[in-house]
Every structure is written in C-alpha cells, then in structure tokens.
Amino acid sequence: MATAGHLISNNLPSVKQLQCFLAVAHELNFRRAAERLRMTQPPLTRQIKCLEVVLDLQLFSRSTHDVSLTEAGRALVIKAEEILQELSELKTGTLSSEKTLRIGLTRTLNFELIEPVKRQLNRLDAGDDVETPNLTSAQLLQCLSKNMLDLVLTGEKGTGHEDVVQYRWICREPLLMAMPAMHSASLKEKVSLEDVSDLPLFWFARSANPSFYDKCESYFELLHFPLKRLKEPDDSLVMLTHIAKGKGFALMPQSKCIFNQEGLCYRELTDRESQKLNIDIYAATRLNEKREAILKAQDMLCDTGFAD
C-alpha cells in the first residue's frame, strides 16, 4: 500500500494531458490536433504546458511555422501510447460498463451537418456514455479491429480489415467543388470537371483513402480531357486559400464546405458527375459482433430513411 500512497500523493500527468500530447505529436500541428480532439487551441496549449511543467521536460520545439518533437518528446510518445493502451484495455475488461458505446466518427466528414446521421446519433443519446474519438477512417478501423472501438462511421469501406470488419451502408455524402469565385464557371449553379479543366485539381495520395481514391480515379479515367493535379496540402485551409487565389480547385465533402473566404466559392457538381463522385458512409462493426447494444446502435444508425 506504500506504493499506492506514493502514486496518489504525487503530481502525475493526467490522461487528458497525455491524450493532448499524443494528438500534437501525431499531427505536429496544434490546430489540427485541436480539431482532432474537438477542442480549441488555447486549452490544448495549456494542457501541453502543464504536462511539460509536471515532467520538467521540453517536449516540443516550436518555431513560427514548424512544430517538432524533442528527444524527450519522442521518448514520451512510446510511453504515453503504452499507458493509454493499458487504460483502454482496462476499460474494455470486467470493470467496463455494459452500456458504454465506443463509437468513432471519421474526421473526414462533419456529422453535425449530415442531418440523417446527426438525427440518429441524437437518438442514441450520445452523451457521457458514448465516446466519439475523431480520427481518420483508417485509424478508426484499426481501433475497431483491435477492440478499442465498438462501432465506427467511415467514409467508404476500408481496405485490409475484411477478415474482421463488416459494413452496413448508411447514406451518401455529396461532393462539392471548391473553386475560385473569379472563374467564369462559378456563374453556373452546377459545375462539371470539364468547366474547370484549365485549373489543376488539388488531390491526395492513394494511401490516405484507397477506396475513395480508386472510386474517383475510375471516373477520371473516362474523361475525354486531361485532368491536371496538384499535391493537396496537409492543411485544408492552406489549400482553400490557394483556391481563392485562382491556383486550382478541389472536390470536398459537402459537410466540410464551411470555410468562407473572399475569392472562394462552392458549387454543386452536375447531376451526372454527382452520381459518380460522392462518399458512401458506412457503419462498421467487428465481423463477430454479438452484443445486442452494439447491433441495435448499428441498426439505428442505418435507419436513415435512405435506400442504397
């Protein structure tokens, strides 16, 4: 009991501080880390500073444009991941509440603005008893396969988890074209790729989302004109600023088209292209899932009133 007493009385890092640290360590960007944690930057910065004070270590090197891990920070990443993994395993053990739903939502989409999904999440009463970590679809599926989550909402089906994950279709998210307001095609209500073929498309690497990438590329291959591409910046706001200056265009989920800037506009795709270029949203669970609460939640999320 002496050891326990020492741990209780000692000034130790909090779970929240470690979670904030790992988010920044993975993103190397405070704004993106804050978005991932669904918080603003000031409290995130305070959590990191408090952690550095508790440990008496500098964990990050910061400059005007860059954030990097110090040697101490790199060592803490390994330790922090081990600690949080052990805490996660403890929660999924015999002390875990049967009613707790560990639901993950892909950060690729803003479910607050996808009404049918938002409505069903509200029906689940997603409060303190529901966890909703905001990660990429690939990260969520990895957590699901490792039994760290019970159910995830993902944009398109993932790859590499077919033997442990099953999917049920929920609804379809339209893509909008983010384009320069100065472009002549912006005068149209609905715009085609050919209308902006003089501009390059900001595009991502296939590894980021193979299923969505292949879905779009299969359509691009049918075009009778060349589609120029530019590497998509890591920061979407940087990309949108480039677009506002006339340097290209992008295809974005409708629910993420909320950033407004002079020179930037969003337009619907033509009916033909919107049928091919979109994001199918799925509710994924483990293949052998038998728990009634999880299956009921999946049924509820899939009951959006849409038909595949």
Backbone bond lengths (Angstrom), bond angles and torsions (degrees), N, CA, C in turn:
res aa  C-N    CA-C-N  psi(-1)  N-CA   C-N-CA  omega(-1)  CA-C   N-CA-C  phi
1 M - - - 1.460 - - 1.529 111.18 -
2 A 1.328 117.64 -19.35 1.461 119.93 179.53 1.523 110.37 -63.01
3 T 1.338 116.06 -40.55 1.460 119.48 179.60 1.514 110.93 -63.50
4 A 1.352 116.79 -43.86 1.454 120.87 179.28 1.516 110.72 -60.81
5 G 1.339 116.77 -41.37 1.449 120.58 178.91 1.516 111.75 -61.74
6 H 1.316 116.49 -38.79 1.464 121.20 178.92 1.528 110.71 -64.48
7 L 1.333 116.69 -41.84 1.466 120.77 -179.47 1.520 111.35 -67.33
8 I 1.312 116.48 -36.22 1.465 120.17 -178.84 1.522 110.90 -69.09
9 S 1.312 116.24 -39.06 1.461 119.71 -174.70 1.517 113.02 -85.75
10 N 1.318 117.74 -16.36 1.454 120.49 -175.15 1.531 110.79 -78.66
11 N 1.333 116.27 155.03 1.456 122.32 177.71 1.523 108.17 -86.84
12 L 1.331 116.33 96.71 1.457 121.76 -173.76 1.528 111.08 -108.32
13 P 1.336 116.99 156.62 1.471 119.61 175.18 1.530 110.16 -62.45
14 S 1.321 115.99 147.40 1.464 120.39 176.88 1.515 110.09 -89.97
15 V 1.328 115.84 161.33 1.464 120.80 176.42 1.523 109.87 -59.20
16 K 1.329 116.93 -42.73 1.470 121.04 -179.73 1.511 111.15 -59.93
17 Q 1.325 116.66 -40.87 1.463 119.79 179.45 1.524 110.75 -63.67
18 L 1.321 116.93 -41.31 1.465 120.28 179.39 1.519 110.97 -67.59
19 Q 1.334 117.69 -38.59 1.459 120.87 177.91 1.529 110.63 -64.06
20 C 1.333 115.99 -43.20 1.463 120.20 177.92 1.525 110.57 -63.45
21 F 1.324 115.71 -42.45 1.465 119.83 179.24 1.528 111.08 -59.66
22 L 1.338 117.28 -47.28 1.462 120.40 -178.23 1.527 111.53 -65.48
23 A 1.318 117.17 -36.96 1.464 119.83 178.53 1.532 110.21 -61.19
24 V 1.334 117.05 -45.48 1.461 120.43 178.89 1.527 110.28 -68.78
25 A 1.322 116.93 -38.78 1.466 120.58 -179.98 1.526 111.19 -62.87
26 H 1.327 117.09 -37.28 1.465 120.86 -179.40 1.521 111.68 -76.70
27 E 1.326 116.95 -38.57 1.460 120.60 -176.33 1.527 112.49 -87.79
28 L 1.347 116.78 -30.01 1.466 122.33 -171.94 1.527 110.52 51.71
29 N 1.324 114.04 38.30 1.462 121.45 -179.69 1.525 106.84 -159.99
30 F 1.332 117.30 117.98 1.468 120.49 -174.73 1.520 111.89 -66.76
31 R 1.327 118.47 -36.21 1.464 119.79 -179.01 1.521 110.86 -66.17
32 R 1.358 116.50 -47.28 1.462 118.84 -179.40 1.528 110.72 -66.31
33 A 1.336 116.92 -36.33 1.459 120.20 177.75 1.523 110.52 -63.41
34 A 1.318 116.79 -40.59 1.467 120.73 178.77 1.522 110.68 -64.35
35 E 1.343 117.05 -41.63 1.468 120.57 177.06 1.520 110.34 -61.97
36 R 1.317 116.42 -41.35 1.466 121.08 -179.26 1.527 111.30 -62.44
37 L 1.329 116.03 -34.85 1.462 121.42 -178.73 1.532 112.39 -92.17
38 R 1.330 115.78 -0.52 1.462 121.11 -177.85 1.530 111.97 56.90
39 M 1.304 113.78 50.42 1.461 119.94 176.77 1.523 107.82 -143.69
40 T 1.327 117.06 171.27 1.449 120.36 177.22 1.527 109.83 -90.92
41 Q 1.336 115.95 167.51 1.456 119.62 -174.65 1.528 114.78 -67.93
42 P 1.340 120.26 -40.03 1.477 118.80 -176.87 1.523 114.16 -56.87
43 P 1.360 120.13 -48.83 1.470 117.86 178.51 1.523 112.69 -66.98
44 L 1.336 117.03 -30.59 1.465 119.07 175.95 1.525 109.97 -63.97
45 T 1.320 116.35 -44.94 1.472 120.55 179.17 1.525 110.57 -61.28
46 R 1.342 116.62 -40.05 1.468 119.85 178.97 1.523 111.18 -63.67
47 Q 1.329 117.42 -39.86 1.470 120.49 178.94 1.535 110.75 -61.88
48 I 1.324 115.99 -41.53 1.470 119.98 -179.94 1.524 110.16 -66.80
49 K 1.326 117.23 -43.32 1.461 120.39 179.56 1.523 111.37 -63.56
50 C 1.331 117.03 -40.85 1.469 120.66 177.89 1.525 110.95 -62.92
51 L 1.330 116.33 -40.63 1.457 120.21 179.17 1.525 110.28 -63.74
52 E 1.318 116.97 -42.02 1.465 120.23 179.18 1.527 110.91 -64.57
53 V 1.340 116.32 -34.90 1.469 119.52 177.78 1.528 110.11 -68.75
54 V 1.345 116.84 -45.54 1.463 120.98 -179.33 1.525 110.91 -59.91
55 L 1.324 116.58 -42.36 1.466 120.53 -177.54 1.528 112.50 -87.60
56 D 1.331 116.16 -12.67 1.462 121.36 -176.06 1.528 110.31 56.11
57 L 1.326 114.78 45.59 1.459 121.80 -179.47 1.521 109.61 -138.48
58 Q 1.319 117.34 148.81 1.449 121.35 169.48 1.524 107.37 -93.20
59 L 1.317 116.49 120.53 1.459 121.50 -173.37 1.525 112.70 -97.48
60 F 1.327 117.41 -26.57 1.459 121.27 -178.32 1.531 110.29 -130.90
61 S 1.314 114.74 145.99 1.460 121.40 168.72 1.523 106.71 -101.54
62 R 1.315 116.74 125.88 1.460 120.79 -175.38 1.519 110.22 -118.50
63 S 1.333 114.35 138.71 1.456 120.82 170.62 1.520 107.08 -131.28
64 T 1.299 117.39 -175.71 1.465 120.64 -178.42 1.518 111.31 -60.14
65 H 1.323 116.79 -37.13 1.462 120.14 -173.23 1.526 114.01 -114.71
66 D 1.323 119.12 -15.34 1.453 120.36 -171.61 1.527 112.07 -129.89
67 V 1.328 113.34 149.96 1.461 121.83 171.63 1.522 106.61 -127.72
68 S 1.329 117.37 129.72 1.462 120.82 179.33 1.524 109.09 -138.43
69 L 1.311 115.35 155.85 1.460 121.29 178.54 1.523 110.43 -80.23
70 T 1.315 115.89 138.94 1.453 120.25 170.10 1.533 108.08 -78.81
71 E 1.318 116.56 174.53 1.468 119.57 176.91 1.527 110.66 -59.97
72 A 1.343 116.37 -40.55 1.466 120.24 177.40 1.526 110.69 -64.95
73 G 1.328 116.36 -37.46 1.458 120.49 178.83 1.519 111.82 -64.63
74 R 1.326 116.91 -42.37 1.472 120.47 178.96 1.525 110.67 -63.23
75 A 1.330 116.92 -38.07 1.468 119.99 178.29 1.525 110.82 -67.82
76 L 1.329 116.34 -36.43 1.466 119.61 -178.57 1.524 111.76 -70.35
77 V 1.324 117.79 -29.79 1.470 120.03 178.90 1.528 110.16 -54.79
78 I 1.325 116.05 -46.35 1.472 120.61 -178.86 1.519 110.32 -63.97
79 K 1.332 116.69 -46.86 1.467 121.20 -178.98 1.519 111.25 -64.37
80 A 1.344 116.74 -45.38 1.462 121.00 -176.93 1.520 110.87 -63.75
81 E 1.332 117.30 -40.16 1.465 120.29 178.56 1.521 110.80 -64.25
82 E 1.335 116.27 -39.33 1.467 120.16 177.97 1.522 111.12 -63.85
83 I 1.334 116.25 -44.03 1.469 120.88 -178.70 1.517 111.22 -63.80
84 L 1.329 116.91 -47.43 1.461 120.10 -177.99 1.524 111.26 -69.55
85 Q 1.326 117.10 -33.04 1.464 119.94 175.91 1.524 110.54 -64.21
86 E 1.335 116.79 -42.17 1.466 120.23 178.60 1.521 110.98 -65.60
87 L 1.317 116.87 -38.61 1.467 119.95 177.07 1.526 110.67 -65.68
88 S 1.341 116.38 -38.40 1.458 120.07 178.26 1.522 111.04 -64.67
89 E 1.329 116.37 -41.60 1.466 120.19 178.88 1.517 110.91 -66.45
90 L 1.337 117.14 -35.30 1.460 120.67 176.54 1.522 110.17 -62.31
91 K 1.347 115.34 -41.46 1.462 119.56 -177.72 1.514 111.40 -67.43
92 T 1.325 118.00 -32.31 1.456 120.47 -179.14 1.522 111.99 -85.38
93 G 1.330 117.32 1.94 1.458 121.08 179.81 1.509 112.75 -86.72
94 T 1.315 116.69 -154.40 1.462 121.42 -172.97 1.519 112.90 -69.77
95 L 1.344 117.60 -19.59 1.453 119.44 179.62 1.523 112.43 -83.80
96 S 1.327 117.41 -7.41 1.457 120.59 -176.99 1.514 111.19 -71.26
97 S 1.332 115.78 141.60 1.461 121.03 178.05 1.513 110.46 -73.44
98 E 1.321 116.77 135.91 1.456 121.17 179.72 1.518 111.99 -63.15
99 K 1.335 117.51 -28.33 1.457 119.81 -174.35 1.531 112.87 -86.38
100 T 1.328 118.19 -7.07 1.454 120.22 -177.89 1.523 110.78 -73.43
101 L 1.324 115.94 123.90 1.455 121.95 176.65 1.520 108.74 -105.37
102 R 1.297 116.02 122.60 1.463 120.30 178.31 1.525 107.88 -98.78
103 I 1.336 115.69 92.86 1.453 121.79 -175.07 1.524 109.29 -106.52
104 G 1.323 116.53 131.78 1.458 121.62 177.82 1.514 110.90 -110.29
105 L 1.322 116.50 135.81 1.463 122.95 179.79 1.524 109.55 -114.96
106 T 1.323 117.68 126.16 1.455 119.63 179.33 1.525 110.52 -62.85
107 R 1.324 115.83 136.49 1.464 120.28 -179.86 1.526 111.62 -78.03
108 T 1.341 117.21 -5.32 1.458 120.89 177.14 1.521 111.21 -64.85
109 L 1.342 116.70 -25.28 1.461 122.33 -176.58 1.520 110.43 -121.84
110 N 1.313 115.90 154.63 1.460 121.85 175.71 1.521 107.61 -106.37
111 F 1.329 116.87 96.72 1.459 120.68 -173.53 1.529 112.85 -70.02
112 E 1.319 116.87 -15.87 1.460 119.46 174.59 1.521 111.07 -65.11
113 L 1.335 116.51 -24.02 1.460 121.20 -178.29 1.525 112.50 -107.72
114 I 1.321 117.55 8.73 1.471 121.54 173.06 1.520 106.18 -107.55
115 E 1.291 116.41 91.86 1.456 122.80 -165.85 1.526 114.26 -54.54
116 P 1.350 120.27 -47.86 1.470 118.46 -177.96 1.524 113.41 -61.69
117 V 1.332 116.69 -35.53 1.466 120.01 179.45 1.530 109.82 -75.90
118 K 1.329 116.38 -42.75 1.465 120.28 177.99 1.525 110.12 -57.21
119 R 1.322 116.69 -42.26 1.467 121.00 -179.02 1.520 111.31 -61.18
120 Q 1.331 116.77 -42.49 1.466 120.03 -178.80 1.520 111.25 -73.15
121 L 1.322 118.07 -35.08 1.461 120.23 175.39 1.524 110.30 -63.41
122 N 1.318 116.40 -38.37 1.470 119.96 177.06 1.527 111.13 -65.50
123 R 1.324 116.05 -36.02 1.464 119.72 177.57 1.527 111.32 -64.63
124 L 1.330 115.54 -28.81 1.466 119.84 176.89 1.517 111.68 -74.67
125 D 1.329 115.65 -6.25 1.468 121.11 -178.28 1.522 109.13 55.52
126 A 1.334 115.52 55.14 1.466 121.99 -174.22 1.519 110.82 -71.84
127 G 1.303 116.43 75.83 1.460 121.72 178.88 1.505 110.81 -108.45
128 D 1.322 116.59 -130.86 1.462 120.46 -176.33 1.525 112.85 -66.69
129 D 1.345 116.94 -20.67 1.462 119.01 -177.10 1.521 112.73 -88.49
130 V 1.343 117.98 -0.48 1.459 121.42 -179.65 1.517 109.59 -124.42
131 E 1.322 116.18 125.21 1.452 121.15 176.42 1.528 108.77 -94.09
132 T 1.313 118.11 138.25 1.458 120.58 179.46 1.527 110.59 -133.92
133 P 1.330 118.84 70.97 1.462 120.12 177.45 1.522 110.78 -62.24
134 N 1.316 116.67 138.51 1.458 122.48 -174.09 1.529 109.29 -102.34
135 L 1.351 117.10 92.72 1.455 123.10 -176.00 1.526 109.06 -126.39
136 T 1.316 116.67 175.58 1.455 119.95 173.22 1.531 109.22 -71.43
137 S 1.331 116.33 161.98 1.465 119.81 179.35 1.523 111.26 -58.39
138 A 1.334 116.56 -41.97 1.466 120.07 -179.57 1.527 111.14 -61.85
139 Q 1.336 116.82 -42.78 1.462 120.33 178.96 1.524 111.30 -65.86
140 L 1.334 116.85 -39.85 1.456 120.69 179.78 1.526 111.32 -64.07
141 L 1.322 116.58 -43.16 1.466 120.21 -179.32 1.531 110.64 -66.42
142 Q 1.317 116.57 -33.83 1.463 120.20 175.65 1.526 109.65 -63.78
143 C 1.347 116.49 -44.38 1.465 120.88 177.85 1.524 110.82 -63.18
144 L 1.315 116.81 -39.88 1.466 121.29 179.80 1.523 110.66 -63.60
145 S 1.316 116.80 -45.32 1.462 120.52 -178.50 1.520 112.10 -65.44
146 K 1.357 116.86 -25.90 1.462 121.54 179.34 1.529 112.61 -94.13
147 N 1.335 116.17 9.85 1.471 121.81 178.53 1.528 112.11 65.19
148 M 1.319 117.05 28.80 1.455 121.14 175.50 1.524 111.16 -94.92
149 L 1.333 117.32 -13.45 1.456 124.23 173.32 1.523 108.13 -135.81
150 D 1.331 116.40 157.41 1.462 121.22 -179.48 1.521 112.44 -99.88
151 L 1.318 116.56 -32.26 1.461 121.12 -175.23 1.523 107.79 -155.26
152 V 1.333 117.29 137.73 1.459 119.81 178.77 1.521 110.18 -131.17
153 L 1.325 114.98 148.44 1.460 121.88 172.97 1.517 107.01 -103.90
154 T 1.319 116.17 119.13 1.450 121.57 -171.67 1.521 110.82 -127.02
155 G 1.340 115.55 148.10 1.450 121.32 174.40 1.513 109.53 -87.88
156 E 1.350 116.72 109.64 1.462 124.70 -173.40 1.528 110.79 71.48
157 K 1.312 116.25 160.69 1.462 121.40 177.86 1.528 108.91 -75.96
158 G 1.310 116.27 140.09 1.452 120.52 178.15 1.526 111.35 -79.60
159 T 1.314 115.73 172.52 1.465 121.29 177.22 1.522 108.93 -119.96
160 G 1.318 115.66 148.20 1.455 120.74 176.27 1.507 114.92 93.78
161 H 1.345 117.98 -0.90 1.469 120.21 -179.47 1.534 111.51 -124.47
162 E 1.328 116.47 18.40 1.461 120.42 -173.58 1.527 113.33 -59.52
163 D 1.329 116.76 -26.18 1.459 119.96 -176.98 1.525 113.18 -83.62
164 V 1.346 117.09 -9.80 1.470 119.29 -177.44 1.521 113.90 -128.95
165 V 1.340 117.79 -10.56 1.467 121.09 -174.67 1.528 110.44 -123.03
166 Q 1.341 115.71 139.78 1.463 121.04 173.29 1.525 109.23 -121.70
167 Y 1.348 116.48 149.66 1.457 121.90 -173.59 1.525 111.08 -121.28
168 R 1.334 114.30 146.85 1.462 121.34 169.77 1.513 108.39 -131.50
169 W 1.334 116.16 131.14 1.457 122.35 -175.81 1.522 110.71 -70.74
170 I 1.341 116.58 137.41 1.464 121.16 178.71 1.525 111.25 -106.89
171 C 1.324 116.44 -61.45 1.456 120.70 -179.03 1.524 108.53 -164.82
172 R 1.316 115.86 -179.13 1.464 121.11 -176.79 1.526 109.52 -119.25
173 E 1.325 115.57 129.55 1.465 121.90 179.15 1.531 109.20 -98.36
174 P 1.340 118.07 121.68 1.468 120.13 178.64 1.522 111.39 -68.13
175 L 1.318 115.52 154.51 1.451 121.74 170.19 1.522 108.79 -100.83
176 L 1.311 116.07 140.51 1.457 121.13 172.70 1.521 108.53 -111.07
177 M 1.318 115.81 158.07 1.454 120.59 176.24 1.523 108.57 -96.61
178 A 1.325 116.02 119.62 1.464 121.47 171.19 1.521 106.34 -88.35
179 M 1.330 117.44 120.25 1.465 120.47 -171.44 1.527 111.04 -144.36
180 P 1.319 116.57 163.81 1.467 119.45 178.46 1.528 110.40 -68.60
181 A 1.311 116.41 132.59 1.460 120.14 178.80 1.526 111.17 -65.75
182 M 1.333 117.34 -22.60 1.456 121.12 -179.71 1.526 113.09 -75.67
183 H 1.327 118.05 -13.71 1.460 121.12 -176.86 1.525 109.63 -72.94
184 S 1.309 116.15 142.15 1.463 120.55 -176.91 1.525 112.81 -60.68
185 A 1.357 117.38 -30.75 1.462 120.55 -178.95 1.524 112.25 -69.08
186 S 1.337 117.57 -16.13 1.465 120.01 179.98 1.527 111.51 -66.15
187 L 1.328 117.42 -15.37 1.464 121.04 177.77 1.523 111.95 -74.24
188 K 1.330 116.38 -14.27 1.460 120.65 179.60 1.523 110.89 -84.42
189 E 1.329 116.65 151.60 1.464 121.02 176.13 1.513 110.66 -73.95
190 K 1.348 116.51 -38.95 1.457 122.44 177.98 1.518 108.40 -127.22
191 V 1.334 116.15 134.72 1.460 121.99 -172.24 1.524 110.32 -119.12
192 S 1.326 116.61 141.23 1.458 121.53 176.58 1.520 110.00 -102.27
193 L 1.320 115.86 164.62 1.465 120.28 176.69 1.525 110.69 -62.42
194 E 1.317 116.68 -34.28 1.468 119.70 179.87 1.531 110.93 -65.22
195 D 1.341 116.53 -32.92 1.464 120.33 179.30 1.523 112.43 -60.64
196 V 1.332 116.74 -28.44 1.471 120.70 -177.25 1.526 111.13 -117.37
197 S 1.331 116.59 24.75 1.472 120.03 -176.01 1.520 112.82 -67.40
198 D 1.337 116.86 -10.54 1.466 119.50 175.36 1.519 111.70 -79.81
199 L 1.351 116.87 -10.17 1.457 122.28 179.72 1.532 110.30 -107.20
200 P 1.325 117.82 149.55 1.469 119.71 174.26 1.526 110.96 -78.93
201 L 1.314 115.64 151.94 1.465 122.72 176.40 1.522 108.59 -93.44
202 F 1.331 116.72 125.39 1.461 119.72 170.86 1.529 107.41 -71.38
203 W 1.339 117.13 121.09 1.463 121.10 -170.66 1.519 110.14 -135.41
204 F 1.319 115.29 156.51 1.464 121.49 -173.72 1.530 111.20 -106.98
205 A 1.334 115.97 167.74 1.464 121.27 177.97 1.530 109.79 -75.32
206 R 1.299 117.52 146.70 1.460 121.63 -178.49 1.519 112.36 -58.50
207 S 1.328 116.86 -33.44 1.464 120.81 -177.36 1.525 112.27 -61.48
208 A 1.337 117.77 -23.75 1.465 120.61 -177.81 1.525 111.79 -68.17
209 N 1.333 117.45 -35.29 1.470 122.22 179.19 1.522 108.09 -163.22
210 P 1.336 117.92 81.86 1.467 120.90 -173.91 1.528 113.94 -55.94
211 S 1.330 118.15 -41.52 1.463 120.60 -176.10 1.520 111.36 -65.03
212 F 1.319 116.81 -47.16 1.462 120.47 -179.99 1.526 110.62 -67.83
213 Y 1.324 116.24 -40.41 1.460 121.33 178.30 1.536 110.45 -58.09
214 D 1.330 116.39 -49.95 1.464 120.47 -178.46 1.526 111.55 -65.11
215 K 1.314 116.43 -36.61 1.470 121.06 178.95 1.526 110.22 -60.10
216 C 1.319 116.40 -46.38 1.464 120.67 -179.60 1.527 111.48 -71.56
217 E 1.330 116.56 -43.77 1.467 119.72 -177.52 1.521 111.82 -62.47
218 S 1.333 117.25 -34.09 1.469 119.68 178.82 1.521 110.85 -63.11
219 Y 1.333 116.53 -30.61 1.471 119.64 175.72 1.526 110.78 -79.48
220 F 1.317 117.05 -41.21 1.465 120.16 -179.98 1.531 111.16 -57.50
221 E 1.328 116.61 -34.49 1.467 120.45 -178.35 1.522 112.34 -64.96
222 L 1.329 117.26 -20.46 1.464 121.07 -179.03 1.524 112.42 -86.80
223 L 1.315 117.84 -9.21 1.460 121.15 -177.63 1.524 110.65 -69.18
224 H 1.331 116.43 144.14 1.469 120.59 -179.12 1.529 112.26 -93.91
225 F 1.319 116.22 13.74 1.455 121.18 177.76 1.525 108.19 -137.09
226 P 1.334 118.21 154.03 1.482 119.80 -179.52 1.523 110.86 -71.75
227 L 1.317 115.02 142.71 1.466 121.31 177.58 1.524 107.55 -113.43
228 K 1.315 115.27 104.63 1.472 119.77 -179.98 1.528 109.63 -73.33
229 R 1.327 116.12 148.63 1.459 120.57 -177.53 1.527 111.36 -130.08
230 L 1.318 114.63 147.12 1.460 123.03 170.94 1.515 108.34 -123.75
231 K 1.342 116.55 145.44 1.461 120.16 177.65 1.529 109.30 -63.14
232 E 1.316 115.68 129.30 1.459 121.35 179.80 1.524 110.10 -71.22
233 P 1.333 118.92 127.69 1.472 120.44 176.92 1.527 111.09 -63.29
234 D 1.331 116.54 153.10 1.461 120.52 177.86 1.525 111.52 -62.88
235 D 1.302 116.57 -33.63 1.465 122.43 -178.79 1.527 108.66 -96.12
236 S 1.342 116.91 115.53 1.463 120.56 -177.48 1.524 111.87 -63.89
237 L 1.331 118.20 -29.89 1.459 120.28 179.22 1.525 111.00 -68.13
238 V 1.320 116.69 -34.45 1.463 120.43 175.07 1.523 109.49 -64.00
239 M 1.323 116.56 -43.06 1.462 121.33 179.04 1.529 110.81 -60.67
240 L 1.332 116.81 -46.16 1.459 120.60 -178.15 1.527 111.28 -66.15
241 T 1.324 116.43 -32.46 1.468 119.80 175.67 1.523 110.32 -65.81
242 H 1.327 117.64 -40.69 1.467 121.84 176.39 1.527 110.04 -61.89
243 I 1.326 116.04 -42.51 1.468 120.39 -179.62 1.524 110.38 -62.88
244 A 1.326 116.36 -42.60 1.470 120.57 179.10 1.524 111.58 -59.91
245 K 1.337 116.55 -26.28 1.469 121.20 179.39 1.525 112.11 -90.06
246 G 1.350 116.21 4.82 1.464 120.09 175.97 1.506 115.05 85.80
247 K 1.360 117.96 18.85 1.465 120.43 -174.23 1.523 113.96 -92.11
248 G 1.332 118.08 1.83 1.457 119.84 179.43 1.510 110.95 161.58
249 F 1.341 115.80 -170.13 1.456 121.39 176.00 1.525 108.66 -141.65
250 A 1.323 117.16 168.95 1.463 121.16 -178.98 1.521 109.22 -144.15
251 L 1.329 115.55 156.82 1.456 123.03 172.72 1.520 107.44 -106.12
252 M 1.330 116.71 119.94 1.459 120.95 -173.26 1.521 111.38 -129.73
253 P 1.346 117.48 147.60 1.469 120.03 174.09 1.532 109.58 -57.27
254 Q 1.306 116.21 138.29 1.460 120.62 -178.08 1.528 111.92 -54.61
255 S 1.333 116.65 -39.28 1.464 120.82 -176.60 1.525 113.14 -69.57
256 K 1.339 117.68 -13.52 1.459 121.11 179.60 1.530 112.35 -101.01
257 C 1.321 116.64 0.61 1.470 120.23 -178.17 1.522 110.12 -88.84
258 I 1.306 116.20 67.48 1.465 121.14 -174.81 1.522 112.21 -120.09
259 F 1.331 117.36 -5.90 1.464 120.40 -179.76 1.523 109.18 -87.61
260 N 1.319 116.64 124.13 1.454 121.67 -179.34 1.519 110.09 -111.57
261 Q 1.323 115.07 137.92 1.458 121.25 -179.65 1.522 108.11 -153.58
262 E 1.306 116.30 145.74 1.456 119.90 178.08 1.521 109.91 -59.43
263 G 1.315 116.51 131.25 1.458 121.35 -179.17 1.517 113.66 94.36
264 L 1.346 117.72 -6.37 1.461 122.34 -178.52 1.523 110.11 -112.38
265 C 1.315 116.73 139.66 1.462 119.80 173.75 1.526 109.51 -144.52
266 Y 1.335 115.85 162.29 1.461 122.43 178.23 1.519 108.36 -119.72
267 R 1.318 116.58 137.75 1.455 121.32 178.94 1.528 110.28 -134.38
268 E 1.324 116.14 147.93 1.464 121.27 174.50 1.519 109.35 -69.34
269 L 1.327 115.82 152.10 1.456 120.96 172.37 1.525 109.32 -79.84
270 T 1.320 116.66 159.07 1.458 119.95 175.06 1.527 109.38 -60.62
271 D 1.317 116.82 158.07 1.466 121.04 -176.36 1.523 111.64 -55.52
272 R 1.330 117.09 -42.42 1.469 120.94 -177.89 1.521 110.48 -63.82
273 E 1.326 116.84 -44.81 1.461 119.52 -177.23 1.521 111.92 -74.43
274 S 1.331 117.69 -32.19 1.465 119.50 179.65 1.522 111.53 -67.95
275 Q 1.343 116.72 -24.16 1.461 119.98 176.61 1.525 111.90 -71.59
276 K 1.328 116.37 -25.55 1.465 121.26 -177.51 1.524 112.91 -101.84
277 L 1.320 116.58 -31.68 1.466 121.58 -175.63 1.516 108.78 -108.58
278 N 1.312 116.23 100.74 1.466 123.24 -177.81 1.517 108.62 -162.93
279 I 1.317 116.68 178.28 1.463 121.23 178.65 1.520 108.91 -123.10
280 D 1.311 116.56 119.12 1.464 120.90 174.59 1.522 108.81 -84.18
281 I 1.330 115.46 128.48 1.465 121.45 -178.54 1.522 109.24 -99.96
282 Y 1.327 116.15 131.52 1.460 122.00 -177.88 1.524 110.95 -123.44
283 A 1.328 115.65 150.00 1.464 122.31 168.80 1.522 106.36 -100.75
284 A 1.318 116.93 119.27 1.463 121.84 -175.86 1.521 110.81 -112.07
285 T 1.330 115.31 137.56 1.457 122.07 173.33 1.521 107.83 -132.12
286 R 1.322 116.23 170.40 1.460 118.80 174.75 1.529 109.65 -68.18
287 L 1.298 114.99 149.02 1.457 121.71 -173.77 1.526 112.64 -60.15
288 N 1.320 116.12 -33.95 1.473 120.66 -176.63 1.527 112.31 -100.21
289 E 1.333 117.66 20.80 1.467 120.50 -176.49 1.531 110.66 -64.96
290 K 1.338 116.25 125.96 1.466 121.56 -179.03 1.530 112.61 -121.52
291 R 1.337 117.67 -11.44 1.457 119.62 -175.07 1.522 111.12 -67.82
292 E 1.301 115.09 129.25 1.457 121.21 -173.85 1.523 112.08 -61.45
293 A 1.332 117.52 -40.51 1.462 120.75 -177.49 1.528 111.26 -62.71
294 I 1.335 117.34 -39.05 1.463 121.18 -179.26 1.522 110.19 -70.89
295 L 1.317 116.99 -44.60 1.466 120.63 -179.66 1.529 111.17 -65.54
296 K 1.322 116.39 -36.98 1.463 120.37 177.74 1.527 110.57 -65.99
297 A 1.334 116.39 -40.02 1.463 120.38 177.97 1.524 110.51 -64.08
298 Q 1.329 116.35 -40.67 1.460 120.00 178.51 1.526 110.48 -64.45
299 D 1.331 117.39 -42.98 1.476 121.09 177.08 1.516 110.58 -57.94
300 M 1.323 116.04 -43.42 1.457 120.61 -177.28 1.533 110.88 -65.81
301 L 1.326 116.77 -42.76 1.463 120.30 -179.64 1.532 112.16 -66.98
302 C 1.315 115.89 -30.47 1.473 119.52 179.87 1.513 112.58 -82.97
303 D 1.322 116.86 -10.25 1.471 121.21 -179.69 1.522 109.31 -89.51
304 T 1.335 116.32 67.12 1.467 120.80 -177.18 1.515 112.93 -97.97
305 G 1.327 117.25 -5.06 1.455 119.66 -178.03 1.510 113.11 89.98
306 F 1.349 117.12 1.94 1.455 121.05 178.10 1.524 109.11 -98.45
307 A 1.289 116.04 156.41 1.477 122.01 173.35 1.498 108.26 -119.28
308 D 1.328 117.34 136.87 1.457 121.38 -179.03 1.536 109.93 -69.15
